[in-house]
Amino acid sequence: MECVLGVVGRDFAVVAADTSAVQSILVHKTDEDKVMVLDSHKLMGASGEPGDRVQFTEFIQKNLHLYQFRNNIPLSTAATANFTRGELATALRKNPYFVNILLAGYDSDVGASLYYIDYIATFHKIGKGAFGYGSYFCLSLMDKLYHPDMSVEEAVDLVDKCIKEIRLRLVVAPQNFIIKIVDKDGAREYARRAYTDSPSEAAPVTA
């Protein structure tokens, strides 16, 4: 029941994801970070099979570091997205990765951008997007409330509305979410959203 969300605002991009590590009917942990900081100005939110997700995102991160080490210049967000798409397309014909990606970044010449890349290497530049079961509820909210000139507060408020809707509507909803932002000051964690209802706050059971 993974959920990954992304929104591009005025001069920034926000990526949010649930923090649940789930297999079958078991929740193994609730603090798994699914939004990787690729470098100083790039974020990669990923969903999919846990092994593929971790291996592929680390593979992309290390290749970006290697490119920068060799050439003394980082890849742009668009170049990173194309490289990621190429690696998924190559793997698709050999040993495919079941991983869906929202790649966000900030470049001084073009500003913030967000790219949608799914497990069969579909690639598109977008302003808003979502993966996972949560996308069934979030995309309609984004269609109604999103506009390209959003402030950080408006974008985070939209993400919070999406999280609230996921918790309300999804039959097995993730408990906790992490929100990260990338802008001219770099990529960083912005906030966490934890499920606060405790058993003591639940309605009493009467006979």
C-alpha positions, 0 to 999 in steps of 0.5 A: 500500500505504498504512496509517493507524491510529488508537486512542483511549485514556484521555485521548488519541488516537494516529494512525499512518501509513506515510511512503511516497509510491508510484506504480505500482511506484515508491517516490518517497520514504519520509518523506512525513508523512500525519498532518497537525496541523490545529490545536493539538489535532487530527490528521488521518491520511489515505490515498488518491490523493496529490494528493487527500490533500494538497489536501483535508487542506490545504483543511480545515486552512486552513478551520479556521484561517479559522474561528478567525481570524474567530470567535476560537474553534476548532471542536470535534473533532466540528464539524471532523469534520462539516465534513470529512464535509460537504465530502466529500459535496459534492465527491462529486457534483461532483469527488470526492476519493479520500481516507480520513480518521481525524480525532483530537482532544482537547476539554476538555469531552469528552476525546479522540475519533476519527472515521472518514470515507471517500471517499464521506463515510461518517462514524462516531465510533470507538474504533479504526480503520484504512485501507488494505491494512494494515487487513486485519491491524490490525483483528483485532489491535485487536479482540483487544487494544484496550480504551477505558482504554488508557494511552499506552504500551499504545496505542503498543505496540498500534500497534507490534504492528500495524506489525510484522504489516504488515511481516510479512504484507503483500506490499509493506509500507511501510518507515517509519511515523510516530506522532502523539498528541493529548491535553490538552497538544496535538497532536505527533509521538510517534515514528517507526518505521524499517525497520532491516534493512540489506543487510549484515544479510541472510542470506548467499547460498550457491551 
